[in-house]
Every structure is written in structure tokens, then in C-alpha cells.
């Protein structure tokens, strides 16, 4: 008797699209294009306001603010993130970003 083939796992197109936008923002940041990175992050927020990767988006936005020299705004955004996600696994990364500004 033949075993039934395992059905293919559904592709989460929404998550893939979210990831694509965030990766483009990361690349822009790595190139020093903070305005472009922030535009991509705003686009992500508009398309996926409660997306699976919204916490990552928030941390990238803090990083982009720091890269643009907008330290006070970055600290405020980080504080908002900490209040919204007090148990996030991204808090150490956020703390490391902010610690690099001292």
C-alpha cells in the first residue's frame, strides 16, 4: 500500500511580503540611505499595521532614527516599543542599539 503524500505546506504570502519590505529597509540602512529605509518602514506599517513582523519593523525604525542622528526620537520610539512589548525577545537588540549611542 502506498503512503499518502504529505500535502504541501501553504505559503504565507503575507509574511513573505512583509519580510521582503523589511529586508529592503535593512539593505537601505546598510547603505546609509536612512530616508529610503524609513520610507520602506512606513510603507510596511501602512500595509501591515498589525503584521507578524511589526516588532521587527519597530526596532528597525529605531535603528534608522539613530542612523539619521535623531537620537531623542529613537529613544522615544524605543520607550514606546518597550511599553507595547514588555516581554519581547527584541529588547536586548534594542538596548544594544541605544547603548551604542553613549
N, CA, C and O of each residue as an XYZ file, in Angstrom:
408
protein
N       0.839     -1.176      0.000
C       0.000      0.000      0.000
C       0.884      1.240      0.000
O       1.938      1.273      0.636
N       0.442      2.236     -0.712
C       1.213      3.484     -0.807
C       0.813      4.435      0.309
O      -0.363      4.565      0.647
N       1.808      5.092      0.869
C       1.508      6.111      1.871
C       1.034      7.364      1.152
O       1.496      7.695      0.061
N       0.118      8.035      1.784
C      -0.368      9.277      1.192
C       0.752     10.310      1.208
O       1.497     10.437      2.180
N       0.847     11.026      0.127
C       1.859     12.084      0.050
C       1.503     13.185      1.045
O       0.333     13.509      1.255
N       2.531     13.741      1.643
C       2.309     14.849      2.566
C       1.879     16.062      1.751
O       2.562     16.453      0.804
N       0.761     16.649      2.115
C       0.335     17.824      1.343
C       1.325     18.968      1.537
O       1.897     19.126      2.616
N       1.522     19.752      0.506
C       2.468     20.873      0.654
C       1.953     21.869      1.684
O       0.748     22.086      1.817
N       2.883     22.464      2.403
C       2.516     23.473      3.389
C       2.091     24.745      2.663
O       2.707     25.129      1.668
N       1.053     25.393      3.150
C       0.638     26.631      2.489
C       1.718     27.705      2.638
O       2.366     27.812      3.679
N       1.890     28.475      1.608
C       2.862     29.558      1.645
C       2.174     30.776      2.231
O       1.096     31.169      1.785
N       2.800     31.365      3.228
C       2.247     32.565      3.835
C       2.749     33.762      3.037
O       3.795     34.337      3.338
N       1.985     34.120      2.020
C       2.395     35.208      1.140
C       2.478     36.544      1.878
O       3.330     37.378      1.573
N       1.591     36.738      2.848
C       1.633     37.979      3.619
C       2.938     38.120      4.371
O       3.556     39.184      4.369
N       3.355     37.043      5.016
C       4.606     37.074      5.766
C       5.788     37.276      4.831
O       6.712     38.026      5.144
N       5.759     36.607      3.683
C       6.846     36.761      2.710
C       6.923     38.206      2.223
O       8.015     38.756      2.078
N       5.779     38.814      1.974
C       5.766     40.203      1.513
C       6.267     41.140      2.621
O       6.998     42.093      2.354
N       5.868     40.859      3.853
C       6.370     41.656      4.983
C       7.888     41.561      5.056
O       8.586     42.566      5.183
N       8.376     40.339      4.974
C       9.812     40.093      5.087
C      10.572     40.817      3.971
O      11.649     41.366      4.202
N      10.004     40.813      2.761
C      10.650     41.468      1.624
C      10.810     42.968      1.870
O      11.867     43.537      1.599
N       9.765     43.598      2.380
C       9.843     45.032      2.666
C      10.872     45.331      3.754
O      11.643     46.283      3.639
N      10.881     44.524      4.798
C      11.834     44.762      5.887
C      13.267     44.517      5.434
O      14.185     45.220      5.858
N      13.460     43.525      4.576
C      14.799     43.259      4.060
C      15.278     44.433      3.193
O      16.447     44.815      3.248
N      14.376     44.994      2.404
C      14.732     46.167      1.599
C      15.117     47.338      2.513
O      16.050     48.083      2.213
N      14.399     47.493      3.618
C      14.728     48.555      4.576
C      16.094     48.297      5.213
O      16.871     49.231      5.406
N      16.389     47.043      5.537
C      17.698     46.699      6.119
C      18.821     47.037      5.148
O      19.853     47.581      5.542
N      18.612     46.712      3.880
C      19.624     46.990      2.860
C      19.828     48.498      2.731
O      20.963     48.969      2.655
N      18.735     49.248      2.706
C      18.842     50.705      2.621
C      19.631     51.249      3.816
O      20.486     52.120      3.655
N      19.342     50.735      5.007
C      20.076     51.171      6.200
C      21.559     50.852      6.084
O      22.408     51.679      6.417
N      21.864     49.656      5.614
C      23.260     49.248      5.472
C      24.004     50.151      4.490
O      25.215     50.341      4.608
N      23.287     50.697      3.538
C      23.890     51.602      2.549
C      23.897     53.049      3.015
O      24.389     53.932      2.312
N      23.348     53.290      4.204
C      23.319     54.641      4.725
C      22.164     55.483      4.202
O      22.138     56.697      4.404
N      21.220     54.854      3.539
C      20.064     55.557      2.975
C      18.925     55.549      3.990
O      17.939     54.828      3.834
N      19.079     56.367      5.036
C      18.098     56.333      6.122
C      16.712     56.790      5.682
O      15.706     56.243      6.134
N      16.652     57.793      4.799
C      15.337     58.249      4.325
C      14.613     57.139      3.574
O      13.418     56.922      3.775
N      15.337     56.438      2.711
C      14.732     55.332      1.956
C      14.287     54.227      2.905
O      13.211     53.653      2.736
N      15.119     53.928      3.908
C      14.763     52.892      4.884
C      13.489     53.280      5.628
O      12.596     52.452      5.809
N      13.406     54.529      6.054
C      12.223     54.972      6.782
C      10.984     54.953      5.894
O       9.894     54.619      6.359
N      11.141     55.307      4.628
C      10.003     55.229      3.694
C       9.500     53.793      3.590
O       8.292     53.555      3.611
N      10.420     52.838      3.478
C      10.038     51.417      3.388
C       9.366     50.946      4.674
O       8.403     50.180      4.633
N       9.871     51.400      5.800
C       9.279     51.004      7.080
C       7.881     51.613      7.246
O       6.982     50.973      7.791
N       7.708     52.839      6.780
C       6.359     53.445      6.808
C       5.411     52.699      5.874
O       4.242     52.490      6.197
N       5.928     52.300      4.714
C       5.109     51.511      3.783
C       4.679     50.205      4.442
O       3.524     49.794      4.328
N       5.608     49.560      5.127
C       5.301     48.320      5.841
C       4.214     48.570      6.880
O       3.268     47.792      6.996
N       4.352     49.653      7.632
C       3.364     49.978      8.672
C       1.994     50.239      8.061
O       0.974     49.872      8.644
N       1.965     50.864      6.901
C       0.703     51.131      6.236
C       0.031     49.869      5.720
O      -1.184     49.708      5.829
N       0.839     48.973      5.156
C       0.300     47.722      4.611
C      -0.015     46.695      5.688
O      -0.997     45.959      5.594
N       0.831     46.655      6.709
C       0.726     45.607      7.733
C       0.761     46.236      9.132
O       1.708     46.005      9.883
N      -0.249     47.019      9.487
C      -0.209     47.705     10.786
C      -0.098     46.747     11.977
O       0.477     47.097     13.007
N      -0.643     45.556     11.835
C      -0.545     44.546     12.901
C       0.121     43.277     12.362
O      -0.221     42.160     12.751
N       1.063     43.478     11.473
C       1.738     42.354     10.830
C       2.553     41.527     11.804
O       2.884     41.964     12.906
N       2.865     40.322     11.362
C       3.652     39.420     12.203
C       5.032     39.985     12.506
O       5.622     39.678     13.542
N       5.539     40.802     11.610
C       6.885     41.339     11.786
C       6.883     42.800     12.252
O       7.898     43.489     12.147
N       5.753     43.261     12.760
C       5.705     44.657     13.213
C       6.700     44.956     14.342
O       7.236     46.064     14.377
N       6.970     44.028     15.261
C       8.006     44.335     16.262
C       9.387     44.549     15.623
O      10.129     45.447     16.022
N       9.720     43.720     14.634
C      10.994     43.893     13.934
C      11.033     45.234     13.223
O      12.061     45.912     13.204
N       9.892     45.614     12.632
C       9.795     46.915     11.965
C      10.100     48.037     12.961
O      10.831     48.974     12.641
N       9.543     47.937     14.153
C       9.753     48.978     15.166
C      11.223     49.109     15.536
O      11.735     50.220     15.674
N      11.894     47.993     15.695
C      13.319     48.023     16.046
C      14.130     48.607     14.888
O      15.052     49.393     15.109
N      13.792     48.227     13.663
C      14.484     48.804     12.505
C      14.256     50.308     12.416
O      15.152     51.057     12.026
N      13.057     50.745     12.778
C      12.776     52.177     12.743
C      13.641     52.913     13.761
O      14.173     53.983     13.467
N      13.783     52.347     14.949
C      14.676     52.944     15.954
C      16.093     53.012     15.390
O      16.774     54.029     15.527
N      16.529     51.937     14.764
C      17.868     51.903     14.179
C      18.020     52.992     13.107
O      19.057     53.651     13.024
N      16.983     53.168     12.297
C      17.055     54.182     11.242
C      17.094     55.592     11.827
O      17.788     56.461     11.301
N      16.359     55.821     12.905
C      16.398     57.125     13.564
C      17.787     57.407     14.125
O      18.303     58.517     13.993
N      18.384     56.408     14.747
C      19.738     56.569     15.275
C      20.724     56.860     14.149
O      21.583     57.732     14.279
N      20.598     56.127     13.046
C      21.500     56.315     11.912
C      21.355     57.714     11.315
O      22.306     58.258     10.753
N      20.159     58.291     11.442
C      19.909     59.640     10.925
C      20.288     60.720     11.936
O      20.130     61.911     11.667
N      20.789     60.300     13.102
C      21.186     61.258     14.122
C      20.027     61.804     14.935
O      20.165     62.820     15.615
N      18.896     61.137     14.868
C      17.696     61.591     15.587
C      17.549     60.784     16.875
O      16.588     60.039     17.063
N      18.530     60.958     17.751
C      18.664     60.146     18.954
C      17.467     60.261     19.886
O      16.978     59.251     20.394
N      16.992     61.476     20.115
C      15.880     61.653     21.051
C      14.620     60.966     20.532
O      13.894     60.341     21.304
N      14.357     61.075     19.236
C      13.204     60.387     18.648
C      13.372     58.868     18.755
O      12.409     58.143     19.005
N      14.594     58.407     18.566
C      14.874     56.971     18.675
C      14.592     56.482     20.089
O      13.998     55.421     20.277
N      15.018     57.255     21.080
C      14.778     56.869     22.477
C      13.284     56.820     22.781
O      12.818     55.925     23.486
N      12.532     57.788     22.245
C      11.089     57.813     22.470
C      10.424     56.599     21.792
O       9.555     55.952     22.377
N      10.838     56.307     20.572
C      10.285     55.152     19.853
C      10.619     53.856     20.588
O       9.796     52.944     20.655
N      11.826     53.782     21.137
C      12.225     52.593     21.900
C      11.386     52.457     23.164
O      10.977     51.356     23.532
N      11.135     53.573     23.821
C      10.314     53.556     25.035
C       8.890     53.088     24.699
O       8.305     52.296     25.437
N       8.346     53.575     23.599
C       7.011     53.137     23.162
C       7.005     51.638     22.878
O       6.062     50.933     23.240
N       8.063     51.157     22.229
C       8.167     49.727     21.932
C       8.211     48.917     23.222
O       7.525     47.902     23.348
N       9.009     49.361     24.165
C       9.160     48.642     25.446
C       7.817     48.550     26.181
O       7.500     47.521     26.779
N       7.033     49.633     26.132
C       5.705     49.613     26.772
C       4.762     48.654     26.045
O       4.003     47.923     26.681
N       4.812     48.661     24.725
C       3.904     47.822     23.937
C       4.299     46.350     23.955
O       3.445     45.472     23.830
N       5.609     46.079     24.111
C       6.123     44.704     24.037
C       7.086     44.427     25.195
O       8.275     44.205     24.965
N       6.590     44.437     26.430
C       7.494     44.325     27.582
C       8.242     42.997     27.686
O       9.241     42.906     28.400
N       7.775     41.978     26.989
C       8.451     40.667     27.057
C       9.083     40.271     25.726
O       9.396     39.100     25.509
N       9.267     41.229     24.849
C       9.794     40.938     23.515
C      11.216     40.395     23.580
O      12.035     40.842     24.382
N      11.486     39.430     22.726
C      12.854     38.916     22.598
C      13.753     39.914     21.869
O      14.963     39.710     21.776
N      13.164     40.988     21.355
C      13.948     42.004     20.652
C      14.487     43.094     21.582
O      15.262     43.947     21.149
N      14.082     43.072     22.858
C      14.542     44.107     23.785
C      16.066     44.165     23.921
O      16.613     45.267     23.955
N      16.778     43.037     24.000
C      18.241     43.134     24.076
C      18.854     43.816     22.851
O      19.815     44.575     22.978
N      18.304     43.547     21.673
C      18.813     44.201     20.461
C      18.536     45.695     20.524
O      19.379     46.500     20.129
N      17.387     46.062     21.007
C      17.019     47.468     21.142
C      17.956     48.154     22.142
O      18.447     49.256     21.895
N      18.194     47.490     23.265
C      19.102     48.044     24.273
C      20.517     48.203     23.703
O      21.199     49.186     23.995
N      20.949     47.245     22.898
C      22.290     47.323     22.294
C      22.369     48.507     21.331
O      23.380     49.208     21.291
N      21.313     48.728     20.563
C      21.304     49.884     19.654
C      21.423     51.184     20.431
O      22.217     52.060     20.086
N      20.626     51.296     21.480
C      20.619     52.521     22.264
C      21.914     52.681     23.048
O      22.384     53.801     23.246
N      22.487     51.586     23.488
C      23.753     51.644     24.214
C      24.896     52.116     23.337
O      25.873     52.683     23.826
N      24.771     51.879     22.035
C      25.818     52.291     21.100
C      25.837     53.802     20.897
O      26.766     54.333     20.289
N      24.815     54.503     21.404
C      24.752     55.953     21.207
C      25.413     56.741     22.340
O      25.486     57.968     22.279
N      25.892     56.045     23.370
C      26.511     56.755     24.506
C      27.933     57.111     24.185
O      28.621     57.711     25.011
